[in-house]
Amino acid sequence: MPADFLSQLRVIKCKAAVAWEAGKPLFLEEVEVAPPKAHEVRIKIVATAVCHTDAYTLSGADPEGCFPVILGHEGAGIVESVGEGVTKVKPGDTVIPLYIPQCGECKFCKNPKTNLCQKIRITQGKGLMPDGTSRFTCKGKQIYHFMGTSTFSEYTVVADISVAKIDAAAPLDKVCLLGCGISTGYGAAVNTAKVEPGSTCAVFGLGGVGLAVIMGCKIAGASRIIGIDLNKDKYAKAKEFGATECISPQDFKKPIQEVLVEMTDGGVDYSFECIGNVGVMRAALEACHKGWGVSVIVGVAAAGQEIATRPFQLVTGRTWKGTAFGGWKSVDNVPKLVTDYMSKKIKVDEFVTHTLPFDKINEAFELMHTGKSIRTVLKL
């Protein structure tokens, strides 16, 4: 039997960070990773980063949160084996797992207006592979998948439509970030808002996604980019990425949207909410200029939250939009984003503030919660 076929039959035992229940630390456990079935790919994860979405699900606020689960969705690695019918990648290929797949066949994939492929949405939302089962077990228990990726494991299995083959020369401990945060923020500016040269932008929240939005606004040619955050320690980094000024809502007696309207002669052309706070989403919309202002919701609010504003804000010409993964068609565009990074068109290295071994994963979450990191990369 060929060696690659034998590897497909093999259950791999490896380390993974398992979230046994909501609100508790992750535990490094030995898990069994089953071989890939038809149209599935097993990947050896080389590097993964910690994102706020992982923390959101771990907190218990995610309505689709399933436990026990292996979290993680900003990863990069090498294809270890493939299941029957897989043609786009082969063992040895360098890849990034994708939490938004691209099947190329559903009506969403065929429509240029969206990147929200729905082919495996139902099973992915239940923490399962497309056939309704899991490839992970630990201590005799089934472990759920997360966002179709589960990168907090030395090996993971994904659908073949949930993986992008990238340049083999790319440093995986950097380009793993293109699996979510950087791509999301950058795309929010250039794809969703379509920021124009000479425009004025406001970015609410100066974490990794907010910095990526600033980068996108600058690349698109915005002439004024205002960063808004309560944490003034983030201002210097925001200016490195292209913010022209930074302000804190705590420094003003009036609502921040009124401050921005006064600062910008009627409001900004584009605003971006990168926090997931429904009150800030309203402020971001109301900071936009009458007649043409566009506000993009990038942050994910907790389950049950609702947005509100006076309808007059929209009647008078403002537009409220949302974005997922920055509007990128994932299989097509993630390799191009890697190429843009390799040719220094976009920043990636500058987002990495900490690099830790995999067994320090809980420390990575702590760095994020305390605002001390932009992105912590874990090497597996």
C-alpha positions as CSV (number, residue, x, y, z in Angstrom):
1,M,0.0,0.0,0.0
2,P,1.3,3.5,-0.8
3,A,2.7,5.4,2.3
4,D,0.4,8.4,1.8
5,F,-2.7,6.0,1.8
6,L,-1.5,4.4,5.0
7,S,-1.2,7.8,6.6
8,Q,-4.8,8.5,5.8
9,L,-5.9,5.4,7.7
10,R,-3.9,6.3,10.8
11,V,-5.4,7.9,13.9
12,I,-2.9,10.5,15.1
13,K,-2.4,11.1,18.9
14,C,-1.2,14.6,19.6
15,K,-1.5,17.6,22.0
16,A,-4.5,19.9,21.8
17,A,-5.9,22.7,24.0
18,V,-9.3,21.4,25.0
19,A,-12.1,23.7,26.4
20,W,-14.0,21.3,28.5
21,E,-16.6,23.9,29.6
22,A,-17.4,27.6,29.3
23,G,-15.6,30.1,31.4
24,K,-12.7,27.7,32.4
25,P,-9.1,27.7,31.3
26,L,-8.0,25.5,28.4
27,F,-6.4,22.1,29.3
28,L,-3.5,20.7,27.2
29,E,-4.6,17.1,26.6
30,E,-3.6,14.2,24.4
31,V,-6.3,13.8,21.7
32,E,-6.9,11.4,18.9
33,V,-7.4,12.9,15.5
34,A,-9.1,10.6,13.1
35,P,-8.0,10.3,9.4
36,P,-9.7,12.6,6.9
37,K,-12.9,11.2,5.2
38,A,-13.9,12.1,1.7
39,H,-13.4,15.8,0.8
40,E,-11.5,16.4,4.0
41,V,-7.9,17.4,4.8
42,R,-5.8,16.7,7.8
43,I,-3.3,19.4,8.7
44,K,-0.2,19.6,10.9
45,I,-0.7,23.0,12.5
46,V,2.7,24.8,12.8
47,A,1.5,28.2,14.3
48,T,-1.8,29.6,15.6
49,A,-2.8,32.9,17.1
50,V,-5.4,33.8,19.8
51,C,-8.3,36.0,18.7
52,H,-11.1,37.6,20.6
53,T,-13.6,35.3,18.9
54,D,-12.0,32.3,20.7
55,A,-12.4,34.1,24.0
56,Y,-16.0,35.1,23.1
57,T,-17.0,31.4,22.6
58,L,-15.0,30.3,25.6
59,S,-16.8,32.9,27.8
60,G,-20.2,31.1,27.1
61,A,-21.7,34.2,25.3
62,D,-21.6,32.5,21.9
63,P,-25.1,31.0,21.1
64,E,-23.4,28.4,18.9
65,G,-20.8,27.5,21.5
66,C,-20.5,23.7,22.0
67,F,-18.4,22.0,24.7
68,P,-16.0,20.2,25.0
69,V,-14.3,21.9,22.0
70,I,-11.0,22.6,20.5
71,L,-11.0,26.3,19.7
72,G,-8.7,28.3,17.4
73,H,-9.2,29.7,13.9
74,E,-6.1,31.8,13.1
75,G,-3.7,29.0,12.1
76,A,-1.3,27.8,9.4
77,G,0.3,24.5,8.7
78,I,1.2,21.7,6.4
79,V,-1.2,19.1,4.8
80,E,-0.5,15.7,6.4
81,S,-3.0,13.6,4.5
82,V,-6.1,14.0,2.3
83,G,-9.4,12.1,2.0
84,E,-10.9,10.7,-1.1
85,G,-11.9,13.2,-3.8
86,V,-9.5,16.0,-2.6
87,T,-7.8,17.6,-5.6
88,K,-6.9,21.1,-4.7
89,V,-4.2,20.3,-2.0
90,K,-1.9,17.4,-1.4
91,P,0.3,16.2,1.5
92,G,3.2,18.6,2.0
93,D,1.3,21.7,0.8
94,T,1.5,24.8,3.0
95,V,-2.0,26.0,3.9
96,I,-4.2,28.3,6.0
97,P,-7.5,26.8,7.3
98,L,-10.6,29.0,6.6
99,Y,-13.5,29.6,8.9
100,I,-15.5,30.9,6.0
101,P,-15.1,28.3,3.2
102,Q,-15.5,28.8,-0.5
103,C,-17.2,25.9,-2.3
104,G,-17.6,27.8,-5.6
105,E,-20.9,26.1,-6.2
106,C,-23.6,27.5,-3.9
107,K,-25.5,30.7,-4.8
108,F,-23.5,32.7,-2.3
109,C,-20.2,31.7,-3.9
110,K,-21.6,32.4,-7.4
111,N,-22.7,35.9,-6.3
112,P,-19.9,38.5,-6.3
113,K,-21.7,40.6,-3.7
114,T,-20.9,38.2,-0.8
115,N,-18.2,35.8,0.6
116,L,-20.6,33.9,2.9
117,C,-20.4,30.4,1.4
118,Q,-23.3,28.3,3.0
119,K,-22.3,24.8,1.8
120,I,-21.3,23.5,5.3
121,R,-22.8,26.3,7.4
122,I,-25.2,24.1,9.4
123,T,-22.8,21.4,10.5
124,Q,-20.0,23.9,11.1
125,G,-22.3,25.8,13.4
126,K,-22.9,22.6,15.4
127,G,-19.2,21.9,15.8
128,L,-19.2,19.0,13.4
129,M,-17.7,18.0,10.1
130,P,-19.9,18.0,7.0
131,D,-21.0,14.4,7.6
132,G,-22.3,15.3,11.1
133,T,-19.5,13.7,13.1
134,S,-16.3,14.8,14.8
135,R,-12.7,13.8,14.1
136,F,-11.5,14.5,17.7
137,T,-11.8,12.3,20.7
138,C,-10.2,12.7,24.2
139,K,-10.5,10.4,27.2
140,G,-13.1,8.5,25.3
141,K,-15.3,11.6,24.7
142,Q,-16.2,13.3,21.4
143,I,-14.7,16.7,21.1
144,Y,-16.4,19.4,19.0
145,H,-14.7,21.3,16.1
146,F,-14.7,25.1,16.2
147,M,-15.5,27.4,13.2
148,G,-14.5,24.5,10.9
149,T,-10.8,24.9,11.8
150,S,-9.9,24.0,15.4
151,T,-6.3,25.3,15.2
152,F,-5.5,24.8,18.9
153,S,-4.4,21.3,18.1
154,E,-1.1,19.9,16.7
155,Y,-3.3,18.2,14.0
156,T,-6.7,19.2,12.8
157,V,-9.1,18.0,10.1
158,V,-11.0,20.5,7.9
159,A,-13.3,20.3,4.9
160,D,-11.4,20.6,1.6
161,I,-13.4,23.8,0.8
162,S,-12.1,25.3,4.1
163,V,-8.4,25.4,3.2
164,A,-6.3,27.7,1.1
165,K,-2.9,26.7,-0.4
166,I,-0.4,29.4,0.1
167,D,3.2,30.2,-0.9
168,A,5.5,27.6,0.7
169,A,8.1,30.3,1.5
170,A,5.7,32.2,3.7
171,P,6.6,32.3,7.5
172,L,3.7,30.4,9.1
173,D,4.1,32.1,12.5
174,K,3.2,35.4,10.8
175,V,0.7,34.5,8.0
176,C,-1.5,32.5,10.4
177,L,-2.9,35.9,11.3
178,L,-4.3,36.2,7.8
179,G,-6.8,33.5,8.8
180,C,-9.0,36.1,10.6
181,G,-8.1,39.4,12.2
182,I,-5.9,41.2,9.7
183,S,-7.9,40.0,6.7
184,T,-11.1,41.0,8.4
185,G,-10.0,44.6,9.3
186,Y,-8.2,45.3,6.0
187,G,-11.1,43.9,3.9
188,A,-13.6,45.9,5.9
189,A,-11.9,49.1,4.6
190,V,-11.1,48.1,1.1
191,N,-13.9,45.7,0.2
192,T,-16.9,46.5,2.4
193,A,-16.6,50.3,2.9
194,K,-14.6,50.8,-0.3
195,V,-12.7,53.8,1.3
196,E,-11.9,56.4,-1.2
197,P,-8.7,58.6,-1.6
198,G,-8.9,61.8,0.4
199,S,-11.6,60.6,2.7
200,T,-11.9,60.9,6.5
201,C,-12.3,57.8,8.6
202,A,-12.9,56.9,12.3
203,V,-11.9,53.6,13.7
204,F,-13.5,52.6,17.1
205,G,-11.3,50.0,18.9
206,L,-7.5,49.8,18.4
207,G,-6.9,46.1,18.8
208,G,-5.6,43.9,16.0
209,V,-8.7,44.3,13.9
210,G,-8.9,48.0,14.3
211,L,-5.2,48.4,13.4
212,A,-5.9,46.3,10.2
213,V,-8.8,48.7,9.4
214,I,-6.4,51.7,9.8
215,M,-3.9,49.9,7.5
216,G,-6.7,49.4,4.9
217,C,-7.8,53.0,5.1
218,K,-4.3,54.3,4.6
219,I,-3.6,51.9,1.7
220,A,-6.9,53.1,0.2
221,G,-5.7,56.7,0.4
222,A,-7.7,58.2,3.3
223,S,-6.3,61.6,4.3
224,R,-7.5,61.6,7.9
225,I,-7.8,58.5,10.1
226,I,-9.0,59.0,13.7
227,G,-8.5,56.2,16.1
228,I,-10.8,56.0,19.1
229,D,-10.0,53.9,22.2
230,L,-10.1,54.2,26.0
231,N,-6.6,52.8,26.3
232,K,-4.1,55.5,25.4
233,D,-1.3,53.0,25.4
234,K,-2.6,51.9,22.0
235,Y,-2.2,55.2,20.3
236,A,1.4,55.0,19.3
237,K,0.9,51.7,17.6
238,A,-2.2,53.1,15.8
239,K,-0.2,56.0,14.5
240,E,2.5,53.6,13.2
241,F,-0.2,51.9,11.2
242,G,-1.5,55.2,9.7
243,A,-3.8,56.9,12.3
244,T,-3.4,60.7,12.0
245,E,-4.8,61.3,15.5
246,C,-6.3,59.3,18.4
247,I,-8.8,60.3,21.0
248,S,-10.5,58.8,24.1
249,P,-14.3,59.2,24.7
250,Q,-13.4,59.7,28.4
251,D,-11.7,63.1,27.6
252,F,-15.0,64.7,26.5
253,K,-18.2,65.7,28.3
254,K,-20.3,65.1,25.2
255,P,-21.0,61.9,23.3
256,I,-18.1,60.8,21.1
257,Q,-20.2,61.0,18.0
258,E,-20.9,64.7,18.6
259,V,-17.1,65.3,19.2
260,L,-16.3,63.6,15.8
261,V,-19.0,65.5,14.0
262,E,-17.5,68.8,15.3
263,M,-13.9,67.7,14.5
264,T,-14.7,66.8,10.9
265,D,-17.1,69.5,9.8
266,G,-20.3,67.4,9.8
267,G,-19.0,63.8,10.3
268,V,-16.6,61.2,8.9
269,D,-17.0,59.6,5.5
270,Y,-16.4,56.1,6.9
271,S,-16.5,54.7,10.4
272,F,-15.7,51.2,11.7
273,E,-16.8,49.6,14.9
274,C,-14.2,47.0,15.9
275,I,-15.2,46.2,19.5
276,G,-18.6,44.3,19.4
277,N,-20.3,46.9,21.6
278,V,-23.8,47.9,20.4
279,G,-23.6,51.3,22.0
280,V,-20.4,52.0,20.1
281,M,-22.0,50.7,16.9
282,R,-24.6,53.5,17.3
283,A,-22.0,56.1,18.0
284,A,-20.0,55.0,14.9
285,L,-23.1,55.4,12.7
286,E,-24.0,58.7,14.2
287,A,-20.4,60.0,13.7
288,C,-20.9,59.6,9.9
289,H,-21.6,62.5,7.6
290,K,-25.1,63.2,6.5
291,G,-25.8,62.3,2.9
292,W,-23.0,59.8,2.3
293,G,-21.4,58.5,5.5
294,V,-20.9,54.7,5.7
295,S,-20.5,52.8,9.0
296,V,-19.2,49.3,9.0
297,I,-19.9,46.9,11.9
298,V,-16.8,44.6,12.2
299,G,-17.1,43.6,15.9
300,V,-19.3,40.7,17.0
301,A,-21.7,41.6,19.8
302,A,-22.8,39.1,22.5
303,A,-25.9,36.9,21.9
304,G,-29.2,38.7,22.2
305,Q,-27.8,42.2,21.8
306,E,-29.6,44.5,19.4
307,I,-28.6,47.8,17.7
308,A,-30.6,51.0,17.8
309,T,-30.6,54.4,16.3
310,R,-33.1,57.0,15.2
311,P,-34.4,56.1,11.7
312,F,-33.8,59.7,10.7
313,Q,-30.0,58.9,10.7
314,L,-30.6,56.5,7.8
315,V,-33.3,58.5,6.1
316,T,-30.8,61.4,5.8
317,G,-28.3,59.3,3.9
318,R,-26.1,57.3,6.2
319,T,-25.5,53.6,5.4
320,W,-25.1,50.9,8.0
321,K,-23.2,47.8,6.9
322,G,-21.6,44.7,8.3
323,T,-18.7,42.6,7.3
324,A,-17.5,39.0,7.8
325,F,-13.8,38.1,7.1
326,G,-13.6,41.5,5.3
327,G,-15.6,40.4,2.4
328,W,-12.8,38.2,1.0
329,K,-13.8,35.1,-1.0
330,S,-11.5,33.0,1.1
331,V,-10.0,30.3,-1.2
332,D,-9.4,32.8,-3.9
333,N,-8.1,35.7,-1.8
334,V,-6.1,34.3,1.2
335,P,-3.2,33.2,-1.1
336,K,-3.2,36.7,-2.7
337,L,-3.1,38.3,0.8
338,V,-0.1,36.1,1.6
339,T,1.5,37.3,-1.6
340,D,0.7,41.0,-0.7
341,Y,2.4,40.4,2.7
342,M,5.5,38.8,1.1
343,S,5.8,41.8,-1.3
344,K,5.4,44.2,1.7
345,K,2.1,45.7,0.4
346,I,0.4,44.9,3.8
347,K,1.8,44.6,7.3
348,V,1.6,41.4,9.3
349,D,4.8,41.1,11.4
350,E,3.9,44.4,13.2
351,F,0.7,42.8,14.6
352,V,2.7,40.1,16.5
353,T,3.6,41.4,20.0
354,H,4.2,38.0,21.7
355,T,5.4,34.6,20.6
356,L,4.9,31.7,23.0
357,P,5.1,27.9,23.1
358,F,1.8,26.1,22.7
359,D,1.7,25.1,26.4
360,K,1.4,28.8,27.4
361,I,-1.9,29.2,25.6
362,N,-3.8,30.4,28.7
363,E,-1.1,33.1,29.2
364,A,-1.8,34.2,25.6
365,F,-5.5,34.7,26.5
366,E,-4.5,36.6,29.6
367,L,-2.3,38.9,27.6
368,M,-5.2,39.6,25.3
369,H,-7.7,40.2,28.1
370,T,-5.4,42.7,29.8
371,G,-4.8,44.6,26.6
372,K,-1.0,43.9,26.7
373,S,-0.9,42.1,23.3
374,I,-2.2,42.8,19.8
375,R,-1.7,39.2,18.7
376,T,0.1,36.4,20.5
377,V,1.3,33.6,18.2
378,L,1.7,30.1,19.6
379,K,4.3,27.8,18.0
380,L,3.2,24.1,18.1
